[in-house]
Amino acid sequence: MNAHRIAAVVAVVFGLLTILSGGRALFGAADMGAVVGFVLLFNFAAGFAYVLAGVGLWQGRRWAPGLSLAILVATLIVFAAFGWHVLSGRPYETRTVGAMTLRSLVWAAIAALALRRSSR
């Protein structure tokens, strides 16, 4: 399997896991502690975009690299807003820092790979 296909599979699996964990937190099946609401809502909604981007990448759709880049940009904006939330002294879970860092890195890699492939 080539890197492009691996990125597509990672996007779909990451999306499904994000929907599952976000749904559990949103709909009360899990106590997640000091959750930052806008981060949780964004991540849950983004999970659906992750799956869509992954399917698009797998199928070689022309819109998939753009969606991958949009996911990265949106994630970085939410991460910055989360940073503002933290610096303002509001409650948060430390694991959110790691989760948002992971999301940012994963989507930076997927977007870079997708955009590089689409420019060929």
N, C-alpha and C positions, 0 to 999 in steps of 0.2 A: 504494500500500500504506500502511495507517495505522500509527501508532506501535506499536500493540499487536501487529500482525503482524510488524513489523520486530523488536521485542523477542523474539518467539517464534523467528524465524529466527536472530537473534544467539545466543540461548540454545542452540539445536540445534548450530549451527556451532561455537560456543565449546566445547560439550560434546564433540563429535566430535574436535576438535583436542586437547582435554585428555586424552581417552582415548588417542588416538594417541601423544602425547608422553609421557604417564605410563606407558603400556604399554611404550614403547621403553626408558625409563629403568628400569622395574621388571624387565623380562625380558631385560636385558643388551644390547640392540641399540645403546645409546648410553651413552657415559661422560659422566655429568653432573657430575662433580667431587664436592664435599663436600655431597652431598644430605642433607637432614634427612628421615629415614625416615618419620616420622609425617606430615609435610607432603606428601611424595610419595604415600603411601598414601591420604591424605584426598583429595588433588586427583584422583587416578585414580578413586577411587570416586565422588567428586562429579561427575565428568564424565558418568556415567550418569544422575545426578539432574538435571543440566543439560538433557540430551536429553529426559528425561521431562517436566520443567517446560516446556520449549519446545513440545513436542507438546501438552501440556495447555493452554498459553496459546493456541496456534493454534486448537485445537478449542473454546476457551471453557469448559473444564472448571472447575467451582467450586473444586476442590482446588488448582488451579495457582497462584493467588496465595499461598496458605499455604505451598506447597512452595517457591516463590520466596523468601519471607521466611525459611523454615527454612534454605535454602541460604545466604542472606546471614548469618544469625546463626551458623551453623556455621562459615562461612568466617572471620568475625570472631573467633570463639573460637580457631580453629586459628592465625590470624594472631597473636593475643595470646600463645598458647603458643609460637609461633615466636619472638616478641620475647623471651620469657623465656629461651628456648634461646640466643639471640644474646647477651643480657645476662649470661648465665652463662659466657660465654667459650668456648662450644662452636663447632666449625667449621660453616660454612654458606657458601652461595653468595650473593653480593650480588644476583644477578639474582632470587633468591627474594623479596626485598623488593619489587621492582618487580612481579613476577608476582602476589604476594598483594595488593598495592595495586590492581592492575588488576582482579583477580577481585572484590575488595570493591566497587570503584566500579561495575563492570558489574552486579553483582547488586543493589547498592543502587538503581541506576536501574531495572532490570527489576522488582524487587519493588515499588518505589514506583509505577511505571506500572501493574502488575498489580493492586495493592491499590486504587489510585485508580479504576481501571476497574470493579473488582468492587463498589465501594461505591455505584455509580450505580444 
